[in-house]
Amino acid sequence: MQNRHETGLIGIDVGTSGVKVVLISESGTRLAEATREYGYQQNKPLHVEQDPEVWWENTCSAVRDVIAGSGLSADSIAGIGLTGQMHSLVLLDRDGKVIRPAILWSDQRTQAQCEWITREVGLDETIRLVANPPLTNFTATKLLWVAEHEPEHYARINKVLLPKDYIRYRLTGVFASDVSDASGTLLLDVANRRWSREMCDALSIPMDWLPEVFESVEVTGGVTAAAAEMTGLALGTKVVAGAGDQAAGAVGNGIVRPGIVSSTIGTSGVVFAYAEGVVKDPAGRLHTFCHAVPGAWHVMGVTQAAGGSLQWFRNEFAQVEQTTAKLIGRDTYELLSMEAAQVEATSDGLIYLPYLMGERTPHLDPLARGTFFGITGRHQRAHFIRAILEGVTFSLQDCLQLIRALDLPIEQIRVSGGGARSELWKAIQADVFQQSVCAVEANEGPAFGAAILAGVGAGRFTDVQTACDTLIRTDEVIAPTPRNVSVYEKAYRLYGALYESLKPHFRELSTW
């Protein structure tokens, strides 16, 4: 049982596959955590949706559990930080009720809206206004889709929110967001950290639909009586602005200074670099967003289906391993990683393109499709598993190469997410990146970063950098294996050529 006079900080991560809540002490010790998994709906091709009420119900349950499990009283919680999946569209009416299921970041239905923005606003002008090109993932394209295809819903809109900000509204009654998460809407003037009136006007989106934006460490409100009753939190507990999951995860990994870069493998994969100013890839292949560190920015490349590729394999082809894992108290992914480790680097010539949900960096192609190339009769299950790990890492290398081209320093690469729990996947990253990688001790992902932001907002730390220096410690360093570096370099070149060869066929396939 913890000291009841100790102060706690809560981080809430509203993810794609579930909500995770962590409660840490001011020294960074994890006091309790809880996860609630949920699914999503894919009722039509390219469509991916979730019910925001499911987020709220599971958040309430998880928060109650961490308070009960921490040994702290609710009054001892100094602050709450919010994070979650970026880009996903939540629409509320004048009564604060959800109008339709949220359209998720991974939903790919909005290619026509992207093309309309590119044609009517212009690619260069869009990047000038909001620092990023129009992509199917971004919130504004989803809003335009609703306007075109569901005018009856569009007519009822009073507020447009992101997932974590819907949870904020339910906790505090306040409509607010932060600059990092808002950067992924295609509506924020990223350079000036405010909504872009020019872009909103160009898309005929009323600015009063958008919540006020804050820096990530600013307090946006306090827990209401109704929310306190549902969550077990104390009335008035401070809720800070928080951050999108990638910026919050970066804080949790200490990516808060130049030279430190993260490679995160969750459902998606992200290579994330701190920037002291606004740095843009001219072709828009990298995202340029506001950082959760006030007055800073970041660039990041995104692989759509990173851990999602291995999750797909697990769900469809590893039922025996799932059953075995439950019986012996192990994780299914651990068993799959052990199987893949039996195979040599490059999987005997089997190459995987991880485009199960199209691809962002570097291709910006929602029509790309997952591909196994080079299958022969000698290939077994283990080859396919290892090829997935390698193909995802090649995609992350695409991101890293673009960051290097911007002359941003890369002195240390920190690996995190589910991929960092696999010794093999960490080693593959070091080999493909041709640079040592290290993990962070006891990393809890974006939820941990959100809790750090809560600590700064609650006045427990002077700034984000000081908080990270206090709370984050790096773990083992994994160096590249020289004999693997050269074979992966050769395989990576072929990996890149395969996409270019298949691109027209992906487009043809999309018309079937």
TILO-509737 format. One record per residue (C-alpha): residue number from 0; x, y, z; chain. Coordinates in Angstrom, 2 decimals. Example, Ala and Ser with C-alpha at 12.3 -4.5 7.8 and 13.67 -1.06 7.14 Angstrom:
2
[pt 0; [12.30; -4.50; 7.80]; A],
[pt 1; [13.67; -1.06; 7.14]; A],
! end
This chain:
512
[pt 0; [0.00; 0.00; 0.00]; A],
[pt 1; [1.37; 3.42; -0.99]; A],
[pt 2; [1.67; 6.39; 1.31]; A],
[pt 3; [-1.69; 8.09; 1.31]; A],
[pt 4; [-0.02; 11.52; 1.44]; A],
[pt 5; [1.82; 10.88; -1.81]; A],
[pt 6; [0.64; 12.85; -4.83]; A],
[pt 7; [-0.42; 11.04; -7.98]; A],
[pt 8; [-0.71; 12.00; -11.64]; A],
[pt 9; [-3.06; 10.32; -14.10]; A],
[pt 10; [-2.59; 9.84; -17.83]; A],
[pt 11; [-5.53; 8.72; -19.99]; A],
[pt 12; [-4.87; 7.37; -23.50]; A],
[pt 13; [-7.97; 6.95; -25.69]; A],
[pt 14; [-6.50; 4.55; -28.23]; A],
[pt 15; [-7.81; 2.81; -31.31]; A],
[pt 16; [-8.02; -0.64; -29.72]; A],
[pt 17; [-8.65; 0.40; -26.13]; A],
[pt 18; [-8.25; 2.99; -23.40]; A],
[pt 19; [-5.26; 2.86; -21.07]; A],
[pt 20; [-5.06; 4.74; -17.78]; A],
[pt 21; [-1.89; 5.00; -15.70]; A],
[pt 22; [-1.43; 6.56; -12.29]; A],
[pt 23; [2.15; 7.49; -11.37]; A],
[pt 24; [3.82; 9.18; -8.44]; A],
[pt 25; [5.72; 12.44; -8.75]; A],
[pt 26; [8.93; 10.39; -8.85]; A],
[pt 27; [7.67; 8.44; -11.88]; A],
[pt 28; [6.80; 5.21; -10.07]; A],
[pt 29; [3.86; 3.42; -11.63]; A],
[pt 30; [1.26; 3.04; -8.88]; A],
[pt 31; [-1.51; 1.49; -10.95]; A],
[pt 32; [-2.68; 0.99; -14.50]; A],
[pt 33; [-5.77; -0.33; -16.20]; A],
[pt 34; [-6.65; -1.13; -19.80]; A],
[pt 35; [-10.04; -1.66; -21.38]; A],
[pt 36; [-10.12; -3.06; -24.90]; A],
[pt 37; [-12.81; -2.33; -27.46]; A],
[pt 38; [-13.32; -2.86; -31.15]; A],
[pt 39; [-14.23; -0.79; -34.15]; A],
[pt 40; [-16.71; -1.16; -36.98]; A],
[pt 41; [-15.81; -1.69; -40.64]; A],
[pt 42; [-19.26; -1.96; -42.20]; A],
[pt 43; [-18.11; -0.87; -45.65]; A],
[pt 44; [-14.79; -1.03; -47.53]; A],
[pt 45; [-12.42; 1.73; -46.35]; A],
[pt 46; [-14.78; 2.70; -43.48]; A],
[pt 47; [-13.58; 2.49; -39.84]; A],
[pt 48; [-15.77; 3.87; -37.03]; A],
[pt 49; [-16.19; 3.79; -33.24]; A],
[pt 50; [-18.85; 4.91; -30.78]; A],
[pt 51; [-17.44; 7.69; -28.53]; A],
[pt 52; [-19.73; 6.55; -25.71]; A],
[pt 53; [-17.68; 3.35; -25.59]; A],
[pt 54; [-14.55; 5.45; -24.98]; A],
[pt 55; [-16.24; 7.24; -22.09]; A],
[pt 56; [-17.68; 4.16; -20.42]; A],
[pt 57; [-14.34; 2.35; -20.56]; A],
[pt 58; [-12.45; 5.43; -19.37]; A],
[pt 59; [-14.69; 5.71; -16.30]; A],
[pt 60; [-14.18; 2.04; -15.48]; A],
[pt 61; [-10.39; 2.19; -15.94]; A],
[pt 62; [-10.04; 5.37; -13.86]; A],
[pt 63; [-12.00; 3.83; -11.01]; A],
[pt 64; [-9.70; 0.81; -11.10]; A],
[pt 65; [-6.44; 2.77; -11.01]; A],
[pt 66; [-7.60; 4.88; -8.09]; A],
[pt 67; [-8.64; 1.78; -6.18]; A],
[pt 68; [-5.42; -0.03; -7.05]; A],
[pt 69; [-3.05; 2.82; -6.28]; A],
[pt 70; [-3.64; 3.12; -2.55]; A],
[pt 71; [-4.15; 6.87; -3.02]; A],
[pt 72; [-7.24; 8.87; -2.21]; A],
[pt 73; [-8.88; 10.75; -5.07]; A],
[pt 74; [-7.93; 14.01; -3.34]; A],
[pt 75; [-4.25; 13.07; -3.72]; A],
[pt 76; [-4.39; 13.19; -7.52]; A],
[pt 77; [-2.84; 16.49; -8.57]; A],
[pt 78; [-3.75; 16.42; -12.23]; A],
[pt 79; [-4.94; 14.50; -15.26]; A],
[pt 80; [-3.38; 14.49; -18.71]; A],
[pt 81; [-5.24; 13.37; -21.82]; A],
[pt 82; [-3.98; 11.78; -25.01]; A],
[pt 83; [-5.37; 9.53; -27.70]; A],
[pt 84; [-5.69; 8.57; -31.32]; A],
[pt 85; [-5.23; 11.58; -33.58]; A],
[pt 86; [-7.33; 12.81; -36.52]; A],
[pt 87; [-10.52; 10.87; -35.70]; A],
[pt 88; [-13.68; 12.95; -36.12]; A],
[pt 89; [-16.24; 13.40; -33.31]; A],
[pt 90; [-19.35; 15.50; -34.03]; A],
[pt 91; [-21.59; 16.96; -31.32]; A],
[pt 92; [-24.94; 18.72; -31.60]; A],
[pt 93; [-26.16; 21.72; -29.59]; A],
[pt 94; [-27.03; 19.48; -26.65]; A],
[pt 95; [-23.52; 18.03; -26.55]; A],
[pt 96; [-24.74; 14.69; -27.90]; A],
[pt 97; [-22.79; 12.60; -30.41]; A],
[pt 98; [-24.36; 12.94; -33.86]; A],
[pt 99; [-22.85; 9.85; -35.52]; A],
[pt 100; [-20.08; 7.32; -34.79]; A],
[pt 101; [-16.58; 8.75; -34.88]; A],
[pt 102; [-14.77; 8.37; -38.21]; A],
[pt 103; [-11.33; 7.06; -37.27]; A],
[pt 104; [-7.85; 8.10; -38.40]; A],
[pt 105; [-7.43; 4.79; -40.25]; A],
[pt 106; [-10.61; 5.33; -42.29]; A],
[pt 107; [-9.69; 5.75; -45.96]; A],
[pt 108; [-12.99; 6.88; -47.52]; A],
[pt 109; [-11.99; 10.50; -48.17]; A],
[pt 110; [-9.68; 10.33; -51.20]; A],
[pt 111; [-12.16; 12.38; -53.27]; A],
[pt 112; [-12.14; 15.11; -50.60]; A],
[pt 113; [-8.33; 15.15; -50.60]; A],
[pt 114; [-8.32; 15.56; -54.37]; A],
[pt 115; [-10.87; 18.38; -54.09]; A],
[pt 116; [-8.69; 20.26; -51.57]; A],
[pt 117; [-5.61; 19.73; -53.76]; A],
[pt 118; [-7.48; 21.05; -56.78]; A],
[pt 119; [-9.44; 23.92; -55.21]; A],
[pt 120; [-7.04; 25.13; -52.49]; A],
[pt 121; [-3.82; 23.85; -54.05]; A],
[pt 122; [-1.16; 21.57; -52.60]; A],
[pt 123; [1.43; 24.31; -52.07]; A],
[pt 124; [-1.16; 26.65; -50.57]; A],
[pt 125; [-2.43; 23.95; -48.21]; A],
[pt 126; [1.11; 23.24; -46.99]; A],
[pt 127; [1.66; 27.00; -46.60]; A],
[pt 128; [-1.46; 27.40; -44.51]; A],
[pt 129; [-1.36; 24.28; -42.33]; A],
[pt 130; [2.15; 22.82; -42.94]; A],
[pt 131; [0.80; 19.50; -44.26]; A],
[pt 132; [-0.85; 18.11; -47.41]; A],
[pt 133; [-4.45; 16.85; -47.52]; A],
[pt 134; [-4.49; 13.17; -46.51]; A],
[pt 135; [-7.35; 10.74; -45.99]; A],
[pt 136; [-6.37; 10.41; -42.33]; A],
[pt 137; [-6.83; 14.08; -41.47]; A],
[pt 138; [-9.93; 15.34; -39.70]; A],
[pt 139; [-10.94; 18.06; -42.18]; A],
[pt 140; [-11.26; 15.58; -45.06]; A],
[pt 141; [-13.63; 13.48; -42.94]; A],
[pt 142; [-15.69; 16.56; -42.15]; A],
[pt 143; [-16.00; 17.35; -45.87]; A],
[pt 144; [-17.11; 13.77; -46.49]; A],
[pt 145; [-19.92; 14.17; -43.96]; A],
[pt 146; [-20.95; 17.43; -45.63]; A],
[pt 147; [-21.24; 15.68; -48.99]; A],
[pt 148; [-22.66; 12.30; -48.00]; A],
[pt 149; [-24.58; 12.99; -44.77]; A],
[pt 150; [-25.93; 16.54; -45.05]; A],
[pt 151; [-28.57; 15.78; -42.40]; A],
[pt 152; [-25.78; 15.12; -39.89]; A],
[pt 153; [-23.66; 18.03; -41.09]; A],
[pt 154; [-26.59; 20.42; -40.50]; A],
[pt 155; [-26.70; 19.43; -36.80]; A],
[pt 156; [-23.02; 20.08; -36.02]; A],
[pt 157; [-22.25; 22.43; -33.15]; A],
[pt 158; [-18.77; 21.22; -32.15]; A],
[pt 159; [-16.01; 19.21; -33.82]; A],
[pt 160; [-13.75; 17.34; -31.41]; A],
[pt 161; [-10.91; 14.83; -31.37]; A],
[pt 162; [-11.19; 11.65; -29.26]; A],
[pt 163; [-9.28; 12.78; -26.17]; A],
[pt 164; [-11.11; 16.10; -26.29]; A],
[pt 165; [-14.45; 14.32; -26.18]; A],
[pt 166; [-13.26; 12.68; -22.95]; A],
[pt 167; [-12.22; 16.13; -21.71]; A],
[pt 168; [-15.72; 17.41; -22.45]; A],
[pt 169; [-17.25; 14.55; -20.47]; A],
[pt 170; [-14.83; 15.12; -17.58]; A],
[pt 171; [-14.99; 18.91; -17.40]; A],
[pt 172; [-17.81; 20.20; -19.59]; A],
[pt 173; [-15.17; 22.25; -21.47]; A],
[pt 174; [-14.62; 22.28; -25.23]; A],
[pt 175; [-10.84; 22.48; -25.68]; A],
[pt 176; [-7.93; 20.90; -27.49]; A],
[pt 177; [-4.17; 21.28; -27.63]; A],
[pt 178; [-1.90; 22.43; -30.44]; A],
[pt 179; [-0.23; 19.05; -31.06]; A],
[pt 180; [-3.47; 17.13; -31.60]; A],
[pt 181; [-5.05; 20.02; -33.49]; A],
[pt 182; [-2.06; 19.95; -35.88]; A],
[pt 183; [-3.47; 16.74; -37.35]; A],
[pt 184; [-6.83; 18.21; -38.34]; A],
[pt 185; [-5.57; 20.10; -41.44]; A],
[pt 186; [-7.18; 23.18; -39.88]; A],
[pt 187; [-4.39; 24.49; -37.62]; A],
[pt 188; [-1.90; 27.20; -38.56]; A],
[pt 189; [0.96; 25.06; -37.26]; A],
[pt 190; [3.58; 27.81; -37.54]; A],
[pt 191; [1.55; 30.21; -35.39]; A],
[pt 192; [-0.14; 27.58; -33.15]; A],
[pt 193; [-3.72; 28.73; -33.78]; A],
[pt 194; [-6.65; 27.75; -35.99]; A],
[pt 195; [-6.22; 28.85; -39.60]; A],
[pt 196; [-9.05; 31.18; -40.55]; A],
[pt 197; [-7.91; 31.05; -44.18]; A],
[pt 198; [-8.13; 27.26; -44.32]; A],
[pt 199; [-11.47; 27.17; -42.53]; A],
[pt 200; [-12.85; 29.73; -44.95]; A],
[pt 201; [-11.51; 27.78; -47.93]; A],
[pt 202; [-13.32; 24.66; -46.72]; A],
[pt 203; [-16.45; 26.55; -45.51]; A],
[pt 204; [-15.97; 25.25; -41.97]; A],
[pt 205; [-17.30; 27.63; -39.27]; A],
[pt 206; [-14.55; 28.43; -36.78]; A],
[pt 207; [-16.98; 28.40; -33.88]; A],
[pt 208; [-17.28; 24.64; -34.39]; A],
[pt 209; [-13.66; 24.30; -33.26]; A],
[pt 210; [-12.62; 24.18; -29.59]; A],
[pt 211; [-10.17; 26.64; -28.09]; A],
[pt 212; [-6.57; 25.39; -28.42]; A],
[pt 213; [-4.02; 25.43; -25.61]; A],
[pt 214; [-0.42; 24.45; -25.06]; A],
[pt 215; [-0.23; 20.87; -23.82]; A],
[pt 216; [0.67; 21.71; -20.21]; A],
[pt 217; [-2.05; 24.33; -19.68]; A],
[pt 218; [-4.97; 23.55; -17.39]; A],
[pt 219; [-8.22; 23.50; -19.36]; A],
[pt 220; [-10.74; 22.77; -16.61]; A],
[pt 221; [-11.67; 20.73; -13.57]; A],
[pt 222; [-13.62; 17.51; -13.06]; A],
[pt 223; [-17.36; 18.15; -12.72]; A],
[pt 224; [-19.62; 16.66; -10.07]; A],
[pt 225; [-21.24; 14.32; -12.61]; A],
[pt 226; [-17.86; 13.10; -13.87]; A],
[pt 227; [-16.55; 12.71; -10.31]; A],
[pt 228; [-19.44; 10.41; -9.50]; A],
[pt 229; [-18.82; 8.26; -12.57]; A],
[pt 230; [-15.02; 8.06; -12.31]; A],
[pt 231; [-14.26; 8.27; -8.60]; A],
[pt 232; [-12.14; 11.37; -9.19]; A],
[pt 233; [-12.32; 14.32; -6.83]; A],
[pt 234; [-14.44; 17.31; -7.79]; A],
[pt 235; [-12.31; 20.00; -9.43]; A],
[pt 236; [-9.27; 17.80; -10.18]; A],
[pt 237; [-7.19; 19.68; -12.77]; A],
[pt 238; [-7.30; 18.45; -16.36]; A],
[pt 239; [-4.50; 19.72; -18.61]; A],
[pt 240; [-4.70; 20.11; -22.37]; A],
[pt 241; [-2.61; 17.00; -23.04]; A],
[pt 242; [-1.45; 15.98; -26.50]; A],
[pt 243; [-2.04; 13.73; -29.47]; A],
[pt 244; [-0.77; 10.21; -28.90]; A],
[pt 245; [2.44; 10.70; -30.85]; A],
[pt 246; [3.47; 13.90; -29.07]; A],
[pt 247; [2.50; 12.43; -25.70]; A],
[pt 248; [4.42; 9.25; -26.47]; A],
[pt 249; [7.41; 11.37; -27.40]; A],
[pt 250; [7.25; 13.12; -24.04]; A],
[pt 251; [7.09; 9.71; -22.38]; A],
[pt 252; [10.24; 8.75; -24.28]; A],
[pt 253; [12.05; 12.00; -23.54]; A],
[pt 254; [12.04; 13.25; -27.14]; A],
[pt 255; [12.07; 16.84; -25.89]; A],
[pt 256; [15.45; 18.06; -27.16]; A],
[pt 257; [17.25; 18.10; -30.52]; A],
[pt 258; [19.14; 14.95; -31.48]; A],
[pt 259; [16.90; 12.39; -29.78]; A],
[pt 260; [14.55; 10.55; -32.16]; A],
[pt 261; [11.95; 7.90; -31.40]; A],
[pt 262; [10.82; 4.88; -33.39]; A],
[pt 263; [7.48; 3.73; -32.01]; A],
[pt 264; [5.64; 0.60; -33.10]; A],
[pt 265; [2.03; 0.58; -32.01]; A],
[pt 266; [-0.95; -0.10; -34.27]; A],
[pt 267; [0.75; 2.40; -36.54]; A],
[pt 268; [4.47; 3.07; -36.58]; A],
[pt 269; [6.00; 6.50; -36.11]; A],
[pt 270; [9.47; 7.99; -36.40]; A],
[pt 271; [9.43; 11.25; -34.45]; A],
[pt 272; [12.04; 14.03; -34.29]; A],
[pt 273; [12.07; 17.20; -32.16]; A],
[pt 274; [12.46; 20.51; -34.02]; A],
[pt 275; [13.12; 23.96; -32.61]; A],
[pt 276; [11.39; 25.62; -35.55]; A],
[pt 277; [8.91; 24.79; -38.29]; A],
[pt 278; [10.62; 22.30; -40.62]; A],
[pt 279; [8.70; 21.05; -43.65]; A],
[pt 280; [9.25; 18.29; -46.17]; A],
[pt 281; [8.50; 20.08; -49.47]; A],
[pt 282; [6.58; 17.06; -50.78]; A],
[pt 283; [4.52; 16.75; -47.61]; A],
[pt 284; [5.64; 13.17; -46.94]; A],
[pt 285; [6.47; 13.97; -43.33]; A],
[pt 286; [4.00; 15.58; -40.94]; A],
[pt 287; [5.02; 18.88; -39.36]; A],
[pt 288; [3.11; 19.37; -36.12]; A],
[pt 289; [3.31; 21.42; -32.95]; A],
[pt 290; [5.07; 19.52; -30.16]; A],
[pt 291; [3.66; 19.01; -26.68]; A],
[pt 292; [6.67; 21.03; -25.51]; A],
[pt 293; [5.45; 24.65; -25.55]; A],
[pt 294; [7.06; 26.65; -28.34]; A],
[pt 295; [8.52; 23.59; -30.09]; A],
[pt 296; [7.55; 21.54; -33.13]; A],
[pt 297; [8.20; 18.06; -34.43]; A],
[pt 298; [8.32; 16.17; -37.69]; A],
[pt 299; [7.18; 12.59; -38.00]; A],
[pt 300; [6.75; 9.89; -40.56]; A],
[pt 301; [3.93; 7.38; -40.19]; A],
[pt 302; [3.58; 3.73; -41.18]; A],
[pt 303; [-0.13; 2.97; -41.22]; A],
[pt 304; [-0.05; -0.73; -40.30]; A],
[pt 305; [3.05; -1.37; -38.21]; A],
[pt 306; [2.04; -3.37; -35.15]; A],
[pt 307; [-1.28; -3.61; -36.95]; A],
[pt 308; [0.36; -5.96; -39.47]; A],
[pt 309; [1.47; -8.37; -36.75]; A],
[pt 310; [-1.91; -8.01; -35.05]; A],
[pt 311; [-3.59; -9.01; -38.31]; A],
[pt 312; [-1.35; -12.09; -38.55]; A],
[pt 313; [-2.04; -12.98; -34.94]; A],
[pt 314; [-5.80; -12.69; -35.33]; A],
[pt 315; [-6.01; -14.62; -38.59]; A],
[pt 316; [-3.26; -17.24; -38.36]; A],
[pt 317; [-2.17; -17.69; -34.74]; A],
[pt 318; [-5.18; -19.11; -32.93]; A],
[pt 319; [-3.10; -21.98; -31.54]; A],
[pt 320; [-0.50; -19.55; -30.18]; A],
[pt 321; [-3.22; -17.42; -28.61]; A],
[pt 322; [-4.60; -20.45; -26.79]; A],
[pt 323; [-1.12; -21.60; -25.77]; A],
[pt 324; [-0.19; -18.15; -24.51]; A],
[pt 325; [-3.23; -18.09; -22.23]; A],
[pt 326; [-2.43; -21.53; -20.83]; A],
[pt 327; [1.20; -20.75; -20.00]; A],
[pt 328; [0.77; -17.12; -19.01]; A],
[pt 329; [2.76; -15.67; -21.89]; A],
[pt 330; [1.98; -13.05; -24.52]; A],
[pt 331; [1.04; -14.28; -28.00]; A],
[pt 332; [3.36; -11.74; -29.60]; A],
[pt 333; [6.24; -13.08; -27.53]; A],
[pt 334; [5.64; -16.57; -28.93]; A],
[pt 335; [5.47; -15.21; -32.49]; A],
[pt 336; [8.72; -13.30; -31.97]; A],
[pt 337; [10.43; -16.45; -30.68]; A],
[pt 338; [9.29; -18.29; -33.80]; A],
[pt 339; [10.57; -15.53; -36.09]; A],
[pt 340; [13.96; -15.57; -34.35]; A],
[pt 341; [14.57; -19.04; -35.79]; A],
[pt 342; [14.92; -17.48; -39.25]; A],
[pt 343; [17.95; -15.60; -40.59]; A],
[pt 344; [17.88; -11.92; -41.60]; A],
[pt 345; [15.85; -11.15; -44.77]; A],
[pt 346; [13.66; -14.24; -44.25]; A],
[pt 347; [15.25; -16.25; -47.08]; A],
[pt 348; [14.24; -13.65; -49.65]; A],
[pt 349; [10.67; -13.08; -48.46]; A],
[pt 350; [9.73; -9.38; -48.44]; A],
[pt 351; [6.61; -7.84; -46.95]; A],
[pt 352; [5.04; -4.50; -47.86]; A],
[pt 353; [3.02; -3.41; -44.78]; A],
[pt 354; [0.31; -1.51; -46.62]; A],
[pt 355; [-2.77; -3.13; -45.10]; A],
[pt 356; [-4.42; 0.30; -44.68]; A],
[pt 357; [-2.75; 2.16; -47.53]; A],
[pt 358; [0.34; 4.12; -46.58]; A],
[pt 359; [1.32; 7.57; -45.43]; A],
[pt 360; [5.08; 8.06; -45.33]; A],
[pt 361; [6.62; 8.24; -47.84]; A],
[pt 362; [4.02; 7.31; -50.44]; A],
[pt 363; [0.86; 9.19; -49.40]; A],
[pt 364; [-1.08; 6.41; -51.10]; A],
[pt 365; [-4.37; 5.19; -49.60]; A],
[pt 366; [-4.67; 2.63; -52.41]; A],
[pt 367; [-1.46; 0.73; -51.57]; A],
[pt 368; [-2.03; -2.84; -50.42]; A],
[pt 369; [-0.16; -5.31; -48.26]; A],
[pt 370; [2.06; -7.70; -50.22]; A],
[pt 371; [4.28; -10.72; -49.62]; A],
[pt 372; [6.88; -11.02; -52.39]; A],
[pt 373; [9.25; -13.88; -53.12]; A],
[pt 374; [7.27; -16.81; -51.68]; A],
[pt 375; [8.78; -20.22; -52.39]; A],
[pt 376; [8.08; -23.74; -51.23]; A],
[pt 377; [10.76; -23.51; -48.55]; A],
[pt 378; [9.08; -20.66; -46.71]; A],
[pt 379; [7.37; -21.57; -43.46]; A],
[pt 380; [5.27; -19.64; -40.92]; A],
[pt 381; [8.37; -18.32; -39.18]; A],
[pt 382; [9.55; -16.70; -42.42]; A],
[pt 383; [6.27; -14.84; -42.79]; A],
[pt 384; [6.39; -13.58; -39.20]; A],
[pt 385; [9.95; -12.34; -39.54]; A],
[pt 386; [9.16; -10.79; -42.93]; A],
[pt 387; [6.41; -8.76; -41.25]; A],
[pt 388; [8.86; -7.47; -38.62]; A],
[pt 389; [11.38; -6.60; -41.33]; A],
[pt 390; [8.88; -5.02; -43.75]; A],
[pt 391; [7.50; -2.75; -41.03]; A],
[pt 392; [11.05; -1.73; -40.12]; A],
[pt 393; [11.84; -0.96; -43.77]; A],
[pt 394; [8.84; 1.37; -43.76]; A],
[pt 395; [10.16; 3.07; -40.62]; A],
[pt 396; [13.52; 3.41; -42.36]; A],
[pt 397; [11.70; 5.28; -45.16]; A],
[pt 398; [10.59; 7.76; -42.49]; A],
[pt 399; [14.04; 8.03; -40.93]; A],
[pt 400; [15.68; 8.70; -44.28]; A],
[pt 401; [13.38; 11.66; -44.92]; A],
[pt 402; [14.17; 13.10; -41.48]; A],
[pt 403; [17.89; 12.76; -42.19]; A],
[pt 404; [17.35; 14.64; -45.46]; A],
[pt 405; [16.04; 17.63; -43.47]; A],
[pt 406; [19.40; 17.83; -41.67]; A],
[pt 407; [17.82; 17.25; -38.28]; A],
[pt 408; [20.38; 15.67; -35.92]; A],
[pt 409; [19.92; 11.99; -35.04]; A],
[pt 410; [22.24; 11.27; -32.15]; A],
[pt 411; [20.11; 8.67; -30.36]; A],
[pt 412; [17.16; 6.52; -31.45]; A],
[pt 413; [14.78; 5.41; -28.71]; A],
[pt 414; [12.44; 2.53; -29.51]; A],
[pt 415; [9.06; 2.14; -27.84]; A],
[pt 416; [5.58; 0.73; -28.21]; A],
[pt 417; [4.70; -2.93; -28.54]; A],
[pt 418; [7.64; -3.43; -30.88]; A],
[pt 419; [10.04; -2.50; -28.07]; A],
[pt 420; [8.88; -5.53; -26.09]; A],
[pt 421; [10.37; -7.82; -28.75]; A],
[pt 422; [14.14; -8.24; -28.49]; A],
[pt 423; [14.17; -9.42; -32.10]; A],
[pt 424; [12.25; -6.41; -33.40]; A],
[pt 425; [14.58; -4.03; -31.56]; A],
[pt 426; [17.59; -5.77; -33.08]; A],
[pt 427; [16.08; -5.62; -36.57]; A],
[pt 428; [15.57; -1.87; -36.14]; A],
[pt 429; [19.22; -1.38; -35.16]; A],
[pt 430; [20.35; -3.43; -38.17]; A],
[pt 431; [18.09; -1.67; -40.70]; A],
[pt 432; [18.69; 1.82; -39.29]; A],
[pt 433; [22.44; 1.06; -39.13]; A],
[pt 434; [22.51; 2.78; -35.76]; A],
[pt 435; [22.25; 1.69; -32.15]; A],
[pt 436; [18.83; 1.89; -30.52]; A],
[pt 437; [17.83; 2.03; -26.88]; A],
[pt 438; [14.64; 1.54; -24.93]; A],
[pt 439; [13.19; 3.51; -22.05]; A],
[pt 440; [12.75; 1.80; -18.68]; A],
[pt 441; [9.16; 1.01; -17.68]; A],
[pt 442; [7.71; 3.00; -20.55]; A],
[pt 443; [3.92; 3.18; -20.47]; A],
[pt 444; [3.56; 4.91; -23.81]; A],
[pt 445; [1.39; 7.97; -24.47]; A],
[pt 446; [-0.47; 7.58; -21.16]; A],
[pt 447; [2.81; 8.04; -19.30]; A],
[pt 448; [3.60; 11.14; -21.36]; A],
[pt 449; [0.15; 12.52; -20.62]; A],
[pt 450; [0.76; 12.01; -16.90]; A],
[pt 451; [4.05; 13.92; -17.22]; A],
[pt 452; [2.21; 16.80; -18.88]; A],
[pt 453; [-0.29; 16.73; -16.01]; A],
[pt 454; [2.61; 17.05; -13.56]; A],
[pt 455; [3.88; 20.16; -15.31]; A],
[pt 456; [0.40; 21.66; -15.54]; A],
[pt 457; [-0.23; 20.96; -11.86]; A],
[pt 458; [2.98; 22.79; -10.93]; A],
[pt 459; [4.94; 19.71; -9.83]; A],
[pt 460; [7.65; 20.43; -12.43]; A],
[pt 461; [8.82; 23.71; -13.92]; A],
[pt 462; [8.76; 22.51; -17.54]; A],
[pt 463; [8.51; 19.40; -19.70]; A],
[pt 464; [12.27; 18.93; -20.05]; A],
[pt 465; [12.80; 19.01; -16.28]; A],
[pt 466; [9.98; 16.54; -15.78]; A],
[pt 467; [11.46; 14.15; -18.36]; A],
[pt 468; [14.94; 14.43; -16.81]; A],
[pt 469; [13.42; 13.49; -13.47]; A],
[pt 470; [11.10; 10.69; -14.54]; A],
[pt 471; [12.68; 8.97; -17.57]; A],
[pt 472; [15.59; 6.55; -17.57]; A],
[pt 473; [16.94; 4.75; -20.63]; A],
[pt 474; [17.52; 1.02; -20.67]; A],
[pt 475; [19.71; -1.30; -22.74]; A],
[pt 476; [21.49; -0.21; -25.92]; A],
[pt 477; [21.35; -2.56; -28.91]; A],
[pt 478; [24.03; -2.14; -31.56]; A],
[pt 479; [23.69; -3.25; -35.20]; A],
[pt 480; [25.00; -6.69; -36.14]; A],
[pt 481; [27.55; -6.04; -38.93]; A],
[pt 482; [26.70; -9.17; -40.95]; A],
[pt 483; [23.02; -8.18; -41.01]; A],
[pt 484; [23.55; -4.56; -42.00]; A],
[pt 485; [24.69; -5.33; -45.54]; A],
[pt 486; [21.98; -7.91; -46.29]; A],
[pt 487; [19.28; -5.60; -44.98]; A],
[pt 488; [20.64; -2.74; -47.07]; A],
[pt 489; [20.22; -4.91; -50.18]; A],
[pt 490; [16.73; -6.07; -49.15]; A],
[pt 491; [15.67; -2.48; -48.39]; A],
[pt 492; [16.54; -1.39; -51.94]; A],
[pt 493; [14.36; -4.16; -53.36]; A],
[pt 494; [11.58; -3.27; -50.91]; A],
[pt 495; [11.51; 0.28; -52.28]; A],
[pt 496; [11.53; -0.88; -55.90]; A],
[pt 497; [8.59; -3.20; -55.28]; A],
[pt 498; [6.23; -0.38; -54.33]; A],
[pt 499; [7.09; 1.58; -57.46]; A],
[pt 500; [6.48; -1.50; -59.61]; A],
[pt 501; [3.17; -2.32; -57.98]; A],
[pt 502; [1.75; 1.19; -57.64]; A],
[pt 503; [-0.29; 1.16; -60.88]; A],
[pt 504; [-1.62; -2.29; -60.04]; A],
[pt 505; [-2.73; -1.11; -56.58]; A],
[pt 506; [-4.75; 1.61; -58.30]; A],
[pt 507; [-6.27; -0.88; -60.74]; A],
[pt 508; [-7.17; -3.23; -57.89]; A],
[pt 509; [-9.02; -0.43; -56.10]; A],
[pt 510; [-11.57; -0.31; -58.93]; A],
[pt 511; [-12.61; -3.95; -58.53]; A],
! end
